[in-house]
Amino acid sequence: MARGKRKCPKCSTEQGVRVLVCISCNYSFADNRKPKEEPKAKKADVVEKVNPLLTSIRKNVPAHIPLIKTTPADHAERILSYGKERATILCKLAQWSGSWKHVDWSMVEAGI
């Protein structure tokens, strides 16, 4: 059988794949399709097993932990704490790439 063709089960003539009704015997390909399988269970339908240890830990964790605001000077001090060599490399990398704008690089350059 050639690609893009199918045989009619009633009269055995070759038909195009997109043909819905056989030209010679009026056999309907659309009516005799196999039913599609039902989709598998969705994630929402799946029951999640709960670890009792995790539930006890979650009870002890506060609902909202406030974030600590870090200033560009704080970031600069952290980078300087890595050592001169690494701070120099990071400073040059930031200048070349134009990234890490959250760091005060002038303070890093002064510290090197």
N, C-alpha and C positions, 0 to 999 in steps of 0.2 A: 504494500500500500504506500502511495506517495505521501510525502509530508504535506500537511494541510488538507488531506482528504480523509473521508471516513465512509464506511460501507453501510448502506441501509440494511438493518436486520430483517426487513420484510422481503425486499426484492433483490438485495445484494448489488445494487448499482452504487457507483462511487459518487459521493456528494461532497461539496465543499464543507469546511468545518463550520462556517457561519450559517449554513442553510438550516432553517428551522423545520421545514416541511419538505419531504422527498418529492421531487418533480414528477417521477413516474408513478408512484403508488400512493401519494399523499400521506405517508407515514409521518407522524409528528415526533420530532426528536425532543422537543421541549417538554411534552407530556410524559415521556418515559425516562426522564433523568432520575438518577439515583438520589435519594434524599441526603442532604448534607448531615454530617455528624453533629451532634450537639456540642457546643463549645465546652471546654473544661471549666471547672469551678474558678471563679475569679478570686483574686486575692482577698476581697472583702468577705467572701463566703468561707474562707479558710479560718478555722478556729486557731487562735494563737495560744500556745502553752505558756503559762506564766510561771516563772521561777520564783518560789517563795522568798528566796534570799534577796532578789532584786526588789520585790515589793517592799520588804522591810527597809532596804537602803533608800528607796525613793521616799518613804515616809519621813526619813531623817534629813533629807536635803531640802533647803528652803526653796520656795517657789521662784523667787527672783533674787539673783545675786547681782548687786550693782557693779557695773564695769568701772574700772579705774581709768580715768582719762590720762593719757600719756602725751606729754608735750614734745615738740621737736627737740628741745634741749635734753629731755630724758632719753630719747632715742640716740642722740649724739653721745651722751655719757655711756650708754650701753655699748655702742660701737667702739668707743675709746677703751672700754674695759677688755676688749678682745686682744689688745696689744697693738704696737705701732705698725708692724708689718701688715697685719690683717686689716687694720683700719685704713692704711694707705691704699691697699688693693680695693677695698670696698668703696673708698672715696673716688678713685679713678674709674671704677666700674660704673658708679652712679653718674659721673660726669659724661662718660661715653654713651651710656644707654638712655640717660635722661629720666631715669626712674628713681624711686625711693625719695619722693618729694616730701615725705613726712619727717625726714631727718634734717636737722640744722647742720648742713655740711660745712658752713663757715666755722662753726664751733669745733667740728672734727679736724679741719685743716689747722686751726689754731692749736689744737691739742697735740697734733703730730709734730 
